[in-house]
């Protein structure tokens, strides 16, 4: 069997705000994604709750890098401000509950999840992990060379598009 995929464990900090405006009863958002530390433990815990604003740490998510997602990593890095993409869910029965489901670094994976009507937010990627992602992307992704399109005037009449 081949070597295991490169991976990093992370924790996600989510924020819940009650009555953020007169049209919403509750709003959830991703605050940050942090490299996992032993002190975080393995179960979610509330970091702050003043009755209106609550921040919860959700530790223990694993982000793996896949060679076939190279284009998605490249697009994330090429944006100039690479991010973590966090797929998260909320409870239909209890709108006060929400949790992160998956964290990825692939722009394409995030796009697929959004196309499937999933909730995806992002948080800035730390510079040391950006270098890790860049090294993996450099090794596994080679952009396809751009092909020059011949002007229609140099093509045979039957080859010209409408």
WOQUI-V120827 format. One record per residue. N is the residue number from 1. RES is the residue in one letter. SS is DSSP state (H for helix, E for strand, L for the rest). D_LAST is the distance of its C-alpha to the last C-alpha in Angstrom with 2 decimals. Layout:
# WOQUI-V120827
((N | RES | SS | D_LAST) (N | RES | SS | D_LAST))
This chain:
# WOQUI-V120827
((1 | X | L | 51.64) (2 | X | L | 49.62) (3 | X | L | 50.61) (4 | X | L | 50.08) (5 | X | L | 47.09) (6 | X | L | 47.79) (7 | X | E | 48.77) (8 | X | E | 50.44) (9 | X | E | 52.33) (10 | X | E | 51.83) (11 | X | E | 53.21) (12 | X | E | 51.27) (13 | X | E | 52.90) (14 | X | E | 51.72) (15 | X | E | 52.82) (16 | X | E | 53.50) (17 | X | E | 54.07) (18 | X | E | 55.69) (19 | X | E | 54.76) (20 | X | E | 52.40) (21 | X | E | 51.65) (22 | X | L | 52.46) (23 | X | L | 49.33) (24 | X | E | 49.80) (25 | X | E | 52.87) (26 | X | E | 52.00) (27 | X | E | 49.43) (28 | X | E | 49.01) (29 | X | E | 47.50) (30 | X | E | 47.55) (31 | X | E | 49.86) (32 | X | E | 49.78) (33 | X | E | 49.53) (34 | X | E | 52.49) (35 | X | E | 53.34) (36 | X | L | 55.84) (37 | X | L | 59.52) (38 | X | H | 62.45) (39 | X | H | 63.95) (40 | X | H | 61.06) (41 | X | L | 62.34) (42 | X | L | 60.18) (43 | X | L | 60.24) (44 | X | L | 58.66) (45 | X | E | 61.03) (46 | X | E | 61.11) (47 | X | E | 61.40) (48 | X | E | 61.86) (49 | X | E | 62.33) (50 | X | L | 63.66) (51 | X | L | 62.95) (52 | X | L | 59.73) (53 | X | E | 57.96) (54 | X | E | 58.13) (55 | X | E | 56.87) (56 | X | E | 56.91) (57 | X | E | 56.59) (58 | X | E | 54.81) (59 | X | E | 55.70) (60 | X | E | 54.84) (61 | X | E | 51.06) (62 | X | E | 49.67) (63 | X | E | 46.44) (64 | X | E | 45.32) (65 | X | L | 42.74) (66 | X | L | 40.45) (67 | X | H | 38.73) (68 | X | H | 35.53) (69 | X | H | 35.28) (70 | X | H | 35.09) (71 | X | H | 31.70) (72 | X | H | 33.11) (73 | X | H | 36.21) (74 | X | H | 34.25) (75 | X | H | 32.23) (76 | X | H | 35.55) (77 | X | H | 37.23) (78 | X | H | 34.37) (79 | X | L | 34.62) (80 | X | L | 37.72) (81 | X | L | 39.87) (82 | X | L | 39.91) (83 | X | E | 41.24) (84 | X | E | 42.68) (85 | X | E | 40.68) (86 | X | E | 43.17) (87 | X | E | 42.38) (88 | X | E | 45.14) (89 | X | E | 46.40) (90 | X | E | 48.71) (91 | X | L | 51.17) (92 | X | L | 50.28) (93 | X | L | 54.01) (94 | X | L | 55.09) (95 | X | L | 52.58) (96 | X | L | 54.93) (97 | X | L | 54.14) (98 | X | E | 51.13) (99 | X | E | 50.74) (100 | X | E | 48.31) (101 | X | E | 46.87) (102 | X | E | 44.96) (103 | X | E | 44.33) (104 | X | E | 41.47) (105 | X | L | 40.12) (106 | X | L | 36.59) (107 | X | H | 33.90) (108 | X | H | 31.80) (109 | X | H | 34.81) (110 | X | H | 35.46) (111 | X | H | 31.89) (112 | X | H | 32.23) (113 | X | H | 35.54) (114 | X | H | 34.21) (115 | X | H | 31.34) (116 | X | L | 34.24) (117 | X | L | 35.88) (118 | X | L | 38.62) (119 | X | E | 40.43) (120 | X | E | 39.66) (121 | X | E | 41.27) (122 | X | E | 41.77) (123 | X | E | 44.60) (124 | X | E | 44.80) (125 | X | L | 45.23) (126 | X | L | 48.46) (127 | X | H | 48.23) (128 | X | H | 50.18) (129 | X | H | 47.87) (130 | X | H | 44.83) (131 | X | H | 46.19) (132 | X | H | 46.69) (133 | X | H | 43.09) (134 | X | H | 41.82) (135 | X | H | 43.90) (136 | X | H | 42.57) (137 | X | H | 38.93) (138 | X | H | 39.46) (139 | X | H | 40.94) (140 | X | H | 38.46) (141 | X | L | 35.03) (142 | X | L | 32.98) (143 | X | L | 29.55) (144 | X | L | 26.77) (145 | X | L | 25.98) (146 | X | L | 22.85) (147 | X | L | 20.37) (148 | X | L | 18.97) (149 | X | L | 15.24) (150 | X | L | 14.77) (151 | X | L | 13.21) (152 | X | H | 10.18) (153 | X | H | 12.88) (154 | X | H | 14.91) (155 | X | L | 12.66) (156 | X | L | 12.94) (157 | X | H | 10.43) (158 | X | H | 10.13) (159 | X | H | 9.54) (160 | X | L | 6.63) (161 | X | L | 3.78) (162 | X | L | 0.00))
